């Protein structure tokens, strides 16, 4: 069940500011992309360390200590908590209630018996272009992950066909149409975005939104 998961047990300090920490919890080091949900937005993050009371995550957006957050795994499993410290690019999150570390790690594994696995995706509303054959189509991006996106389009797309998608900040990427129904389509990128690429793009999007 744990095949493919890079994990190691080690002693680590409790999630919290240095003067509030106590050496008691046993933490597990993980390297897992998840979705970070706040009252303002959805973004991706990387889970780094987790215990039964909290976790450390690497982020590219700003969150405040005391802010409630939800971390969503690839299976859709959610962890509710509160940010207790922020030393960007890392934050510490204390869970609302203790969790089972082995159970959560199962949602980080590649065992599809745990549930449907898919890369975490965030909801967005932004324009894009899709080149299908010789036809250039205006589309709206509805959600996006490192591996693909859902779009709205007035033009039908053939499931299984190869297209090219163009998105500001990401550029031009080859994709395959996985499905099309009722004016929406799912596109799978032929070459997935790395986390670094995705984070850099989202930082640019957030900065542009802040400028108005």
C-alpha angles and dihedrals in degrees: 000000000000094000112136095018117121103215137149132177118234141153111262137168121263118267107268143080114312094255091051098047125107128192100239113099127083110225133196121218113226137170106208133145112227138165118261113207123193132166088265106043152336121254138160124255139173119245109222110170130011136185134168090272105039151332146232119234136185113230140179097200130067123258128170128233108259092033116131115234140179122215113204121199127211090266092053092255109148134212118198120206151129129258107246099176139010124202099158129259085028132055133185118223125195114206120237088232133008115274136204107255095202090051092051092045088055087063088054093053129091093242106123090199087080092063143290110322122213135148112270111262132196129215114245138162112213140129124256142163130238122198110207111178103312094332119104109205129195109226139172120232110226100178136352141197134177088270104042150323146239116237138187115223137171090213123074117244124203114240110240095025124125118241139168120237124202121198128171111255094015100056126202122346134174115237143174123229105237097180142350128198137149096353096313131101138188115224123196114203113233088218114032120225115253116237089249091054093047093047093049090051093049092048088055091048092050092048091050091049090050090053089054 
